Amino acid sequence: MATIRYVAKHAGASPAGVIVTITLVIMVLIFQRRIVEGLTSGATK
């Protein structure tokens, strides 16, 4: 019985993690050019 409560209590953690991960991947794809420009300009100073 305790296991069922534990699983049900944390049932939303996995979908939330997937949503956050997908959002971060989309943000990186959108801002990829700026990220690379910032990394290369910082390395060549």
Biotite code that builds the C-alpha atoms (Angstrom):
import biotite.structure as struc

atoms = struc.array([
    struc.Atom([0.000, 0.000, 0.000], chain_id="A", res_id=1, res_name="MET", atom_name="CA", element="C"),
    struc.Atom([2.849, 2.411, 0.777], chain_id="A", res_id=2, res_name="ALA", atom_name="CA", element="C"),
    struc.Atom([4.370, 1.833, -2.663], chain_id="A", res_id=3, res_name="THR", atom_name="CA", element="C"),
    struc.Atom([1.145, 2.822, -4.404], chain_id="A", res_id=4, res_name="ILE", atom_name="CA", element="C"),
    struc.Atom([1.022, 6.086, -2.467], chain_id="A", res_id=5, res_name="ARG", atom_name="CA", element="C"),
    struc.Atom([4.659, 6.811, -3.276], chain_id="A", res_id=6, res_name="TYR", atom_name="CA", element="C"),
    struc.Atom([4.189, 6.239, -7.016], chain_id="A", res_id=7, res_name="VAL", atom_name="CA", element="C"),
    struc.Atom([0.974, 8.249, -7.168], chain_id="A", res_id=8, res_name="ALA", atom_name="CA", element="C"),
    struc.Atom([2.555, 11.104, -5.190], chain_id="A", res_id=9, res_name="LYS", atom_name="CA", element="C"),
    struc.Atom([5.369, 11.547, -7.701], chain_id="A", res_id=10, res_name="HIS", atom_name="CA", element="C"),
    struc.Atom([3.476, 10.690, -10.857], chain_id="A", res_id=11, res_name="ALA", atom_name="CA", element="C"),
    struc.Atom([3.822, 14.226, -12.280], chain_id="A", res_id=12, res_name="GLY", atom_name="CA", element="C"),
    struc.Atom([7.608, 14.439, -11.870], chain_id="A", res_id=13, res_name="ALA", atom_name="CA", element="C"),
    struc.Atom([8.465, 12.509, -15.025], chain_id="A", res_id=14, res_name="SER", atom_name="CA", element="C"),
    struc.Atom([6.218, 14.462, -17.432], chain_id="A", res_id=15, res_name="PRO", atom_name="CA", element="C"),
    struc.Atom([7.439, 17.713, -15.881], chain_id="A", res_id=16, res_name="ALA", atom_name="CA", element="C"),
    struc.Atom([11.038, 16.670, -16.509], chain_id="A", res_id=17, res_name="GLY", atom_name="CA", element="C"),
    struc.Atom([10.256, 15.859, -20.126], chain_id="A", res_id=18, res_name="VAL", atom_name="CA", element="C"),
    struc.Atom([8.569, 19.236, -20.657], chain_id="A", res_id=19, res_name="ILE", atom_name="CA", element="C"),
    struc.Atom([11.527, 21.104, -19.135], chain_id="A", res_id=20, res_name="VAL", atom_name="CA", element="C"),
    struc.Atom([14.014, 19.130, -21.241], chain_id="A", res_id=21, res_name="THR", atom_name="CA", element="C"),
    struc.Atom([12.119, 19.742, -24.485], chain_id="A", res_id=22, res_name="ILE", atom_name="CA", element="C"),
    struc.Atom([11.854, 23.455, -23.667], chain_id="A", res_id=23, res_name="THR", atom_name="CA", element="C"),
    struc.Atom([15.602, 23.708, -23.057], chain_id="A", res_id=24, res_name="LEU", atom_name="CA", element="C"),
    struc.Atom([16.415, 21.899, -26.307], chain_id="A", res_id=25, res_name="VAL", atom_name="CA", element="C"),
    struc.Atom([14.151, 24.257, -28.265], chain_id="A", res_id=26, res_name="ILE", atom_name="CA", element="C"),
    struc.Atom([15.757, 27.309, -26.611], chain_id="A", res_id=27, res_name="MET", atom_name="CA", element="C"),
    struc.Atom([19.265, 26.059, -27.455], chain_id="A", res_id=28, res_name="VAL", atom_name="CA", element="C"),
    struc.Atom([18.270, 25.442, -31.074], chain_id="A", res_id=29, res_name="LEU", atom_name="CA", element="C"),
    struc.Atom([16.802, 28.945, -31.351], chain_id="A", res_id=30, res_name="ILE", atom_name="CA", element="C"),
    struc.Atom([19.782, 30.713, -29.748], chain_id="A", res_id=31, res_name="PHE", atom_name="CA", element="C"),
    struc.Atom([22.513, 28.402, -31.062], chain_id="A", res_id=32, res_name="GLN", atom_name="CA", element="C"),
    struc.Atom([24.171, 31.089, -33.190], chain_id="A", res_id=33, res_name="ARG", atom_name="CA", element="C"),
    struc.Atom([24.396, 33.550, -30.284], chain_id="A", res_id=34, res_name="ARG", atom_name="CA", element="C"),
    struc.Atom([25.733, 30.867, -27.958], chain_id="A", res_id=35, res_name="ILE", atom_name="CA", element="C"),
    struc.Atom([28.508, 29.947, -30.404], chain_id="A", res_id=36, res_name="VAL", atom_name="CA", element="C"),
    struc.Atom([29.348, 33.615, -31.079], chain_id="A", res_id=37, res_name="GLU", atom_name="CA", element="C"),
    struc.Atom([29.642, 34.265, -27.355], chain_id="A", res_id=38, res_name="GLY", atom_name="CA", element="C"),
    struc.Atom([31.839, 31.247, -26.768], chain_id="A", res_id=39, res_name="LEU", atom_name="CA", element="C"),
    struc.Atom([34.181, 32.048, -29.640], chain_id="A", res_id=40, res_name="THR", atom_name="CA", element="C"),
    struc.Atom([34.441, 35.770, -28.813], chain_id="A", res_id=41, res_name="SER", atom_name="CA", element="C"),
    struc.Atom([35.271, 34.913, -25.218], chain_id="A", res_id=42, res_name="GLY", atom_name="CA", element="C"),
    struc.Atom([37.940, 32.460, -26.297], chain_id="A", res_id=43, res_name="ALA", atom_name="CA", element="C"),
    struc.Atom([39.694, 34.857, -28.676], chain_id="A", res_id=44, res_name="THR", atom_name="CA", element="C"),
    struc.Atom([39.968, 37.882, -26.352], chain_id="A", res_id=45, res_name="LYS", atom_name="CA", element="C"),
])
